[in-house]
């Protein structure tokens, strides 16, 4: 499951640095503005596919087999990624992004559901879910470097990376089919607060996942625009900031569910982490220079690295037998939020109303979410697992 999650996020990020050149190659008549527009639309299509299909894959895994969904998802992802190397025209490129997103949507939520099914105790569940998050972060960190390095050599180098990633996805699919049993031993652990309380907790956590998704979209696009257009930091320093983001998230995910902390008390990290992320976004528009931006990136990345695995853990704990559907809904909520956040920056970045308008609005949303999470802390505290 770690390899499955890694390869999907590696495959997603390895395309990012070469996507504009792929679009230019698909239609050499495009202007620079048109290439930028198609790059944004193709990326948004991938995110839209995650939003639409992650809950469906999760629902299918609840009613049929986790193994089948994981295997089909990895096989489909590998085949669709192979299309990058032999893509023809803009329509074919858009189709590849849609199909890759469709099959990628099956992996993270269903892999998390596998962990939830097999958990012998809450610490085991929490730590393995954090490992999945770390695998995704590692893929996001290594993918752009591999894609950029291969593309710098030649188009054939990029094709080789895509083909190798697709082959790894297909090999992982075969391994998943061979190693995962058809039926997993669900409900070794069962929350003491299933039913109405559990459903309310899941809905609240989905709302928080959406809010954090908005923040991630605003942060990623806003940081890129601010660093390039206003501060002129250049591509190398911007890449260094995003690399720092991945490393800090990886460390935060490793710490939050380490033996240093009890999984049952991690609900206490939600409000402080939301407040820290809010403060980071609030100060980002007034951070001039590489070092101040680096500090804000660390604040946002550390809080995000804590929140995502904590949300996944408590949703898994509260969801009961509907883990696939609810964890799929978490991916959908975060993807929708990220898409809205990215669009918000595009629309309001140059607004004359208030400097840093998208950052201020998102910081306010996170601050409100932090207050609401304090009020809802009791409902999460009651979701303590009871062994069958």
Number of C-alpha atoms within 10 A of each C-alpha: 23 17 17 28 27 25 28 31 22 24 28 21 20 27 23 16 17 21 21 20 15 22 21 21 16 17 14 12 10 14 11 11 9 14 20 16 12 19 21 15 14 22 19 21 22 23 24 19 22 27 25 20 21 32 25 18 26 30 20 18 24 19 12 13 17 28 23 17 23 30 25 18 26 29 22 22 30 29 19 21 27 22 22 21 17 11 18 13 15 17 10 15 20 20 17 23 24 22 21 28 27 25 26 30 29 32 29 27 29 33 24 26 29 24 22 32 23 16 19 16 15 20 17 16 24 27 22 20 27 28 20 23 26 25 23 23 25 20 23 23 22 18 25 22 17 20 25 17 17 20 19 12 10 11 15 12 17 24 20 17 22 24 19 16 22 26 17 20 28 22 17 21 27 16 15 20 18 12 10 17 13 12 11 15 12 18 17 15 21 21 21 16 22 19 12 9 15 23 17 16 25 25 15 20 22 23 17 27 26 23 24 29 26 26 29 25 24 28 25 16 19 24 20 19 17 19 21 15 10 10 13 13 15 12 12 8 14 20 14 13 22 19 17 17 23 25 20 22 26 24 16 22 28 19 16 22 26 15 11 8 12 13 21 19 11 21 20 15 14 21 22 17 21 28 20 22 29 29 19 24 29 21 16 24 19 12 17 13 12 15 11 13 20 18 15 22 24 20 22 26 27 23 25 25 28 26 27 22 26 25 22 26 27 24 27 27 28 29 24 22 18 17 26 33 23 29 29 29 28 28 27 28 27 27 28 25 26 28 22 19 28 24 19 21 23 16 11 16 20 13 13 9 8 11 14 22 19 28 26 19 17 25 24 17 18 26 20 16 22 22 14 14 22 14 11 15 15 12 16 26 15 17 21 20 18 14 13 8
